[in-house]
Amino acid sequence: MASRPVTVNDLLDGHVGLDVECLDRIYLNGYVPNLQVGGQVVSFLTRHLGFPIPSPALFDRIGTRFRQAVANYAQANGIPVVRFAKGDRKIEVMRPYLAAAAAAGGSRVAAIGVAQEFASVFTGTARDTPSGGPWFSFAKTDRRVSCVYFYLWDEDFGPAFMKVCSYFPYPMKIWVNGHEWAKRQAAATGIGFTALSNGFADCADPAGLQAICDRLGEAQIAAFAERWWSRLPLPLNGTDRAAGYWWELAMRQVEVSRTIVFDAPRSGRAFFEALVADNSTWAARTGWSSSSAGGSAPAPRAGSPPGCSPAGST
């Protein structure tokens, strides 16, 4: 009888104690849809805010008001303010503050970070008008501006941050972790598990855990954003939102993780040996090799959250 090669699925069958897929690191862009071109900027400054001339000096006024609101918020709530230095790994700097917030319990701002970073913002250029009066046109450019990082401890998501640019049109970034969300939902429903730093080592109810992971989506992330938008000082306010000027969220980087826990070390070794063999066969068939790709390890992906290394294959 002819024998067939052993496949990866053969090796997994009966030797896996836990196999769960979950969203891992989720990194989102926040942008105001109707503040993306110059004409919309003019409309915001004149029709909405009521200024007769759409001067770029108004950007500084709004930004200064926002930064002062952040300072007042930090002082009123006893929140540490950290000024990041060049080269700081932000998550490492903030780790002690997040640990203290976790120990205190409840949703809270662990610390506020301030950094000078490049962002895509609007600048104004004076131009002539038939009447001779002042007027400005606006275009986007990359400038080094102040950015505020709100490092959060959230009852649903655990550690997270919300980064807000203090200059017009106030782009925003949000980072949360799907595994941290799943841990809290599993604990709330009474499912026993052993946690890894970024995942699960075992679980008393793998099917129940997978069902929890499958629930994480737009609604839960939107609820997180709304919860913190209602608590934090922001450059835009309720009047702006009522007029249609508010952030929408879009995916910047979303990582999906599959955790496989084997019943014995030898099963894991056999799995990886088969995986390497399968990939070697694919490489030979397609002509791909490390030399054709430059022979070096892949560089970190642009846009990774501060302090987060690029995801690897499992």
FENQUI-V537478 format. One record per residue. N is the residue number from 1. RES is the residue in three letters. NEAR is the number of other C-alpha atoms within 8 Angstrom. D_LAST is the distance of its C-alpha to the last C-alpha in whole Angstrom. Layout:
# FENQUI-V537478
N/RES/NEAR/D_LAST + N/RES/NEAR/D_LAST
This chain:
# FENQUI-V537478
1/MET/2/35 + 2/ALA/3/32 + 3/SER/4/28 + 4/ARG/4/25 + 5/PRO/4/22 + 6/VAL/7/19 + 7/THR/7/17 + 8/VAL/9/13 + 9/ASN/6/15 + 10/ASP/7/17 + 11/LEU/12/15 + 12/LEU/10/14 + 13/ASP/7/17 + 14/GLY/5/19 + 15/HIS/10/17 + 16/VAL/11/15 + 17/GLY/9/16 + 18/LEU/12/14 + 19/ASP/10/12 + 20/VAL/10/12 + 21/GLU/10/11 + 22/CYS/12/13 + 23/LEU/14/14 + 24/ASP/11/13 + 25/ARG/12/15 + 26/ILE/13/18 + 27/TYR/14/20 + 28/LEU/12/24 + 29/ASN/12/27 + 30/GLY/12/30 + 31/TYR/12/33 + 32/VAL/13/37 + 33/PRO/9/37 + 34/ASN/8/41 + 35/LEU/11/41 + 36/GLN/9/39 + 37/VAL/10/42 + 38/GLY/10/45 + 39/GLY/7/48 + 40/GLN/10/45 + 41/VAL/12/46 + 42/VAL/11/50 + 43/SER/9/50 + 44/PHE/10/48 + 45/LEU/13/50 + 46/THR/12/53 + 47/ARG/9/53 + 48/HIS/8/51 + 49/LEU/7/52 + 50/GLY/7/55 + 51/PHE/8/56 + 52/PRO/5/58 + 53/ILE/8/57 + 54/PRO/12/53 + 55/SER/9/53 + 56/PRO/9/49 + 57/ALA/6/51 + 58/LEU/8/50 + 59/PHE/9/46 + 60/ASP/9/47 + 61/ARG/8/49 + 62/ILE/9/46 + 63/GLY/12/44 + 64/THR/8/46 + 65/ARG/9/47 + 66/PHE/12/43 + 67/ARG/9/43 + 68/GLN/8/46 + 69/ALA/9/44 + 70/VAL/9/41 + 71/ALA/8/43 + 72/ASN/8/46 + 73/TYR/10/43 + 74/ALA/12/41 + 75/GLN/8/45 + 76/ALA/7/46 + 77/ASN/6/42 + 78/GLY/6/42 + 79/ILE/12/39 + 80/PRO/8/38 + 81/VAL/9/38 + 82/VAL/8/36 + 83/ARG/7/36 + 84/PHE/9/33 + 85/ALA/6/34 + 86/LYS/4/33 + 87/GLY/4/29 + 88/ASP/7/29 + 89/ARG/8/25 + 90/LYS/9/26 + 91/ILE/9/24 + 92/GLU/8/25 + 93/VAL/8/28 + 94/MET/10/28 + 95/ARG/8/26 + 96/PRO/8/29 + 97/TYR/9/31 + 98/LEU/14/28 + 99/ALA/8/28 + 100/ALA/9/32 + 101/ALA/13/32 + 102/ALA/10/29 + 103/ALA/6/32 + 104/ALA/6/35 + 105/GLY/7/33 + 106/GLY/9/34 + 107/SER/8/33 + 108/ARG/8/34 + 109/VAL/11/33 + 110/ALA/14/32 + 111/ALA/14/33 + 112/ILE/14/34 + 113/GLY/12/33 + 114/VAL/12/35 + 115/ALA/11/34 + 116/GLN/8/36 + 117/GLU/9/33 + 118/PHE/8/34 + 119/ALA/11/34 + 120/SER/9/35 + 121/VAL/12/38 + 122/PHE/10/42 + 123/THR/9/45 + 124/GLY/10/48 + 125/THR/7/51 + 126/ALA/8/55 + 127/ARG/8/56 + 128/ASP/8/60 + 129/THR/8/61 + 130/PRO/5/65 + 131/SER/4/66 + 132/GLY/6/65 + 133/GLY/7/63 + 134/PRO/9/60 + 135/TRP/11/57 + 136/PHE/11/53 + 137/SER/10/50 + 138/PHE/12/47 + 139/ALA/9/43 + 140/LYS/9/40 + 141/THR/9/39 + 142/ASP/8/37 + 143/ARG/9/38 + 144/ARG/8/37 + 145/VAL/11/38 + 146/SER/11/38 + 147/CYS/12/34 + 148/VAL/12/34 + 149/TYR/12/31 + 150/PHE/12/32 + 151/TYR/15/29 + 152/LEU/15/29 + 153/TRP/16/28 + 154/ASP/11/28 + 155/GLU/9/29 + 156/ASP/7/27 + 157/PHE/13/24 + 158/GLY/13/24 + 159/PRO/12/24 + 160/ALA/13/24 + 161/PHE/11/26 + 162/MET/12/29 + 163/LYS/11/30 + 164/VAL/12/33 + 165/CYS/13/35 + 166/SER/13/39 + 167/TYR/11/40 + 168/PHE/10/41 + 169/PRO/10/39 + 170/TYR/12/37 + 171/PRO/13/33 + 172/MET/11/31 + 173/LYS/11/27 + 174/ILE/12/25 + 175/TRP/12/22 + 176/VAL/11/21 + 177/ASN/14/18 + 178/GLY/14/17 + 179/HIS/12/16 + 180/GLU/12/19 + 181/TRP/11/21 + 182/ALA/12/20 + 183/LYS/9/20 + 184/ARG/12/24 + 185/GLN/10/24 + 186/ALA/12/23 + 187/ALA/9/26 + 188/ALA/7/28 + 189/THR/6/28 + 190/GLY/6/28 + 191/ILE/12/25 + 192/GLY/9/24 + 193/PHE/9/21 + 194/THR/8/20 + 195/ALA/10/18 + 196/LEU/7/15 + 197/SER/4/16 + 198/ASN/7/14 + 199/GLY/9/13 + 200/PHE/10/14 + 201/ALA/10/15 + 202/ASP/10/17 + 203/CYS/12/19 + 204/ALA/7/23 + 205/ASP/8/22 + 206/PRO/10/19 + 207/ALA/6/21 + 208/GLY/8/22 + 209/LEU/13/19 + 210/GLN/11/18 + 211/ALA/8/21 + 212/ILE/11/21 + 213/CYS/13/18 + 214/ASP/8/19 + 215/ARG/6/22 + 216/LEU/12/21 + 217/GLY/7/23 + 218/GLU/6/25 + 219/ALA/7/28 + 220/GLN/8/26 + 221/ILE/9/25 + 222/ALA/8/29 + 223/ALA/8/31 + 224/PHE/8/29 + 225/ALA/8/30 + 226/GLU/8/34 + 227/ARG/8/34 + 228/TRP/8/33 + 229/TRP/9/35 + 230/SER/6/38 + 231/ARG/6/38 + 232/LEU/6/37 + 233/PRO/9/40 + 234/LEU/8/39 + 235/PRO/10/41 + 236/LEU/8/42 + 237/ASN/7/44 + 238/GLY/6/45 + 239/THR/6/47 + 240/ASP/10/45 + 241/ARG/10/43 + 242/ALA/7/46 + 243/ALA/7/47 + 244/GLY/7/43 + 245/TYR/12/42 + 246/TRP/10/38 + 247/TRP/8/35 + 248/GLU/8/32 + 249/LEU/8/29 + 250/ALA/7/26 + 251/MET/9/23 + 252/ARG/8/22 + 253/GLN/10/18 + 254/VAL/10/16 + 255/GLU/9/12 + 256/VAL/9/11 + 257/SER/9/8 + 258/ARG/9/7 + 259/THR/11/8 + 260/ILE/9/9 + 261/VAL/10/11 + 262/PHE/11/13 + 263/ASP/8/17 + 264/ALA/7/17 + 265/PRO/7/16 + 266/ARG/6/17 + 267/SER/12/15 + 268/GLY/9/12 + 269/ARG/8/13 + 270/ALA/9/14 + 271/PHE/11/11 + 272/PHE/8/9 + 273/GLU/8/13 + 274/ALA/11/13 + 275/LEU/9/10 + 276/VAL/8/11 + 277/ALA/8/15 + 278/ASP/8/14 + 279/ASN/8/13 + 280/SER/8/16 + 281/THR/8/18 + 282/TRP/8/17 + 283/ALA/10/18 + 284/ALA/9/21 + 285/ARG/7/22 + 286/THR/6/21 + 287/GLY/6/23 + 288/TRP/9/20 + 289/SER/8/19 + 290/SER/8/19 + 291/SER/6/22 + 292/SER/7/23 + 293/ALA/8/20 + 294/GLY/6/22 + 295/GLY/7/20 + 296/SER/6/19 + 297/ALA/4/16 + 298/PRO/4/15 + 299/ALA/4/17 + 300/PRO/7/17 + 301/ARG/6/17 + 302/ALA/4/21 + 303/GLY/6/21 + 304/SER/11/19 + 305/PRO/7/20 + 306/PRO/7/22 + 307/GLY/8/21 + 308/CYS/7/17 + 309/SER/6/15 + 310/PRO/7/13 + 311/ALA/5/9 + 312/GLY/4/7 + 313/SER/3/4 + 314/THR/5/0
